[in-house]
Amino acid sequence: MSRFQLLSGVAVVACLAVVSTSACAQSAREFNIPAGPMRGALTAFATQSDQQIFFTSQLVEGLRSPGVSGRLEPTAALDRLLQGSGLTWTESRPGVFALQRTRLAAGEGEVTEIDDVVVTGTLLRSSGDLASPVVMLDRDALDRRGFGTVAEALTTLPQNYAGSATPIVQTMNSDLGASNNVYATGVNLRGLGPASTLVLVNGRRLAGTGSRAEFTDVSALPSAAVERVDVLLDGASALYGADAIAGVVNVIMRRSFDGHETRLRASAARGGAEDLIVSHLAGHSWSTGSAYLSYEYQTTNGLNSADRPYTADGDLRPFGGTDRRTFYSAPGNIVAFDAATAAYVTRYAIRPNASGTAQGPAEFAAGDVNLQSAALGADLLPSVERHSVYGRLSQGLGDRLEITGDIRYNHRSNELATAANAGIFTVGRANPWFVSPTGAASHTIAYSFYRDLGASRTQATSESLGVTIGARYDLTADWTVEGYVSGAEERADFGARNRVNSRFLAEALGNIPDDPATSFRAAVDGYFNMFGNGAANSRAVLDFIGGGYSEVHNRSRATSANILAQGPVLRLPGGDLEIAIGAQARDESFETEGVLLLSTASPIRMFTPKRERSITAVFAEARIPIIGEANARPGIRALDISLATRFEEYSDFGSTTNPKIGLIWSPLEGLGVRASWGTSFRAGALPQLFDQGGVSPTFLTRADGSRALTLFLSGGNPDLAPETAETLTLGFDYRPRRGVAFSFNYFDTQFSDRIARPVNENAFAALTDPNLSSFVRFISPATNPADLALIESYADRPGFSTLYPTNTYAAIVDSRWVNTGAVRIRGLDVSARHGWPLYDGLLSLDASASYVLDYETQSTPTAPVRSVAGLLGYPVELRARTGAVWSRGAFDVGVHWSHVNGYEDRLGTQIEAWDTLDAQLNWSPVAFPGLRVTLSADNLLDETPPFYDGPTGYGFDPGQASLLGRVVSLQLTRRW
């Protein structure tokens, strides 16, 4: 504790009706809330009174309010709204209400206490208005928008950049640095990377997912058990430790539930992607505790690239783009290696006759080329089957002690078609199908196996389990101590089948003698015909060469023990000075193993030793009320300072201390001004430090436009230092008694020593981008023996392919992990809302936007600083959403417009803005208490995503738009 320093950190109090507020006086105001469902009445109360009000969805489900009209104080209006409902309220501080059920326990007539409200971004329970902005998606908002999962809701946030850690980004290979081999969904706040956003469940960490276990899968949670989702838009390592650089997403699960709730949701888009979600929630509460269990099942059909014209065949010329097809095709092409350009050029296109195979020189077209998409027949969205379970138990023991426990389990399997194998092969006269247009003894052929074998098949399975046991003890009326132990594990299995085994292919081509280790005999079973149209080979031959496969099995674990004590220590003129102090011990581990049968006669097993790290931490937070209600003065109604710090020591790289300071000032009624500053950090993921080195071949474009065979190097770096960041936020919240409520936030985040693979930021242009020149080495193994020896030295590395001759490589690109230069992003978040009575109902308008003032990157400490805001692969300058909801009685109707600003690709070509319209209709029929029907249409007008001339042959950018088009969903929720 000698190194422990008390500094700062805070966050905005989240509530079910508003994002952030300032204290509001209990003065009379006009109310006009019609009779109807309790949920809608309370939402209208929050809008018309400008008060915060906490309640759970299940608490008000099926209840109706008599409404209220006239000029009343908020407390009196709330009393009338709750009349006859069996509900009552408590006021934790001025302007903040929490609902609870009035219940008679055996022999008693007292009101039972409700659970403490969980507040994201602070360790203190009674935290007041805080200094960091929080966006909150409550249960009601999730239901009204018609989201099927928490992941869907988070991807629509203006502050989230969907250009990495999503299934479609993985299938389109648009983020070459991705680790998302199980097609999970992460959160990427501010576009700083999914590893820089910390995701919690009830304030506790989960195990990481993907091939590096560096981010959290938010699609693994059963949405029916979620009470709300808090998004802290500020660095928070002082409170939560590593990874909380861009912000924190805290998924708050329901604390209790009485009865049963069944949900059924079905949605569909044009051409596929049909989705069905079924869930059931059952729970029971008693005088001293509660328990519930939630189960959710989801099945989703995939979407193939052929289902959209701009992704179907790689030829983007009809849309104003480029023909992205390649000479890897069936029928194939005779090619030759041009040493001058270090690239293959086409000499003849193979044009088989009616028999399906070329039989003489007449079946070759000199100087012509057969073209085919490299991703022909690939799926853009995988098929999904998911099972999720969440359960929670709480039990009070006496008046002071409460024991809690929860368990979460998720099993998700994905299956999809991926790009077929293709390559360059030598075929000679030993193959009976060989034919030459020139009389040569052998030819080099560029060939795709898509028509012979079809697309490769990929299966991915993710299985996660988390268990938490905790306790809270009230030491006094004001002081509590709470602790928990938790364990989480994720298993990620990834496999690819129907892959070409290059050794088997060489045997079937007649390039090597029959291998006694295999049962295949070319003279008996047949030779592979590479001069055909893709349908000229027997099933026996295809089964043999297509027997290649790969499997990878990853396992990550995270365990922790946490203790926290909090309460007031001193009464100041402005209020109680409260502190929270705590400690944590955490262990993380990652291990991987795999099997490959791609270039050998027998499978090769890979194994990476288990890597572990231990982290210990001590932390504290204090809130100092300088000015409060008792000593307020003109211009200073309230003034609070918050301080927090966290010291952490890692077993593998050392220690770090991160402070945070916050200021909250209310100069006048309805206006709150806030500011925060702090530091954050992220240690490299275990695979980033210790991953085994590997290689992979690819073709990249050179300055002269030719395509060069390039060897990519990948692997860990045990010398990585942690990346650090400094964050600053400034803002205010204006909540007048009447009129528009407005919230403003300025943010500034500066990275240093960022852990990254700089090449992957512009991988397709790695050979031409001057900023990446230090990571590129041009070679000529056909003419330089040293270069040939260098390439051959990588032949035993995982991923090296024998489909390409070693003397045909033109460049080596180093994409291994390094501490790069710096990143800085600055911008503004704004939101506004207003509501008023209209036609015996309530009309509410809302708007939110995120504007990036600048996004600067420096790929290496010596590289120039580049401004990349509005550039492909980074957040656009402006994302916004605005709309209106009108509610009356059992109905509410909403329409919202979403805007994504235009931006540029890497060549400076403009990509147009994308504007879509969403609509929702909710109905809670009086004749069927407890039933709620939600009909939604996302992208109501079926807008096509803006065209992008993608080098992969796909004509849109998945980071800024969706290819689904109009998606219609129907959800039925029934409370039993």
Buried (B, 14 or more C-beta within 10 A) or exposed (E): EEEBEBBBBBBBBBBBBBBBBBBBEBEEBBBBBBBBBBBBBBBBBBBBBBBBBBBBBBBBBBBBBBBBBEEBBBEBBBBBBBEEBEBBBEBBBEBBBBBBBEBEEEEEEEBBEBBBBBBBBBBBBBBBBBBBBBBBBBBBBBBBBBBBBBBBBBBBBBBBBBBBBBBBBBBBBBBBBBBBBBBBBBBBBBBBBBBBBBBBBBBBBBBBBBBBBBBBBBBBBBBBBBBBBBBBBBBBBBBBBBBBBBBBBBBBBBBBBBBBBBBBBBBBBBBBBBBBBBBBBBBEBEEEBBBBBBBBBBEBBBBBBBBBEBBBBBBBEEBEBBBBBBBBBBBBBBBEBEEEBBBBEBBBBBBBEEEBBBEEEEBBBEEEBBBBBBBBBBBBBBBBBBBBBBBBBBBBEEEEEBBBBBBBBBBBBBBBBBBBBBBBBEBBEBBEBBBBBEEEEBBBBBBBBBBBBBBBBBBBBBBBBBBBBBBBBBEEEEBBBBBBBBBBBBBBBBBBBBBBBBBBBBBBBBBBEBBEEBEBEBEEBBBBBBBBBBEBBEEEBBEBBBBBBBBBBBBBBBBBBBBBBBBBEEEBEBBBBBBBBBBBBBBBBBBBEBBBBBBBEEEEEBEBEEBBBBBBBBBBBBBBBBBBEEBBEEEBBBBBBBBBBBBBBBEBBEEBBBBBBBBBBBBEBBBBBBBBBBBBBBBBBBBBBBBBBBBBBBBBBBEEEBBBBBBBBBBBBEEBBBBBBBBBBBBBBBBEBEEEBBBBBBBBBBBBBBBBBBBBBBBBBBBBBEBBEBBBBBBBBBEEEEBBEBBEEBEEBBBBBBBBBBBBBBBBBBBBBBBBBBBBBBBBBBBBBBBBBBEEBBBBBBBBBBBBEEBBBBBBEEBEEEEBBBBBBBBBBBBBBBBBBBBBBBBBBBBBBBBBBBBBBBEEEEBBBBBBBBBBBBBBEEEEBBBBBBBBBBBBEBBBBBBBBBBBBBBBBBBBBBBBBBBBBBBEBBBE
